[in-house]
């Protein structure tokens, strides 16, 4: 049983990473048998993994057609970012009250790694790192539930970014992270809140929504 759980988690993590890193496009079909062959597991385990991903709204299941990477609507995109702003505002308030020198060093080390990924034009790496910054704050608070919720939201944001973003503002996002960490280090709650809210607004601002067109559907099949 533990082996099955481990195998399911491996597939969930691998597919989530592929989506976050934009190696899987919205609408891409996830073929059960090919996934089973690739990971050397039964189709039952693959179905379990796909069900978990569908619960997170990262993929969707269609009867008689199979599983597909989700294609978020404009309304969903706006709602996801609205939830992130509300959630991360409270996280910022809580974190600044308990953050210490060790926490600040961890965040500084992370943003330094972000900068290196941007410099070497590692698009998948920087995409993951920019999202992980927010999850790291939750982990530093020892709040596993918050970290998981944020991780799921950020996975959905990666899909939204892929569909609607015109130019990836990775460098600007990284600099905004540096400013947020500096506000944390100074224990400046008001500034940290302003910077976090503006950072998330900037990410959304760089997305161009087309309310008259449906989301693009890829014909690609994963594996």
Buried (B, 14 or more C-beta within 10 A) or exposed (E): EEEEEEBBEBBBEBBBBBBBBBEBBBBBBBBBEBBBEBBEBEEEBBBBBBBBBBEBBBBBBEEEEBBBBBBBBBEBBBEBBEEBBEBBBEBBEBBBEEBEEEBBEBBBEBBEBBBEBBEEEBBBBBBBBBBBBBBBBBBBBEBEEBBEBBBBBBBBBBBBBBBBBEEBBBEBBBBBBBBBBBBBBEEBBEBBBBBBBBBBEEBBEBBEBEEEEEBEBBEEEBE
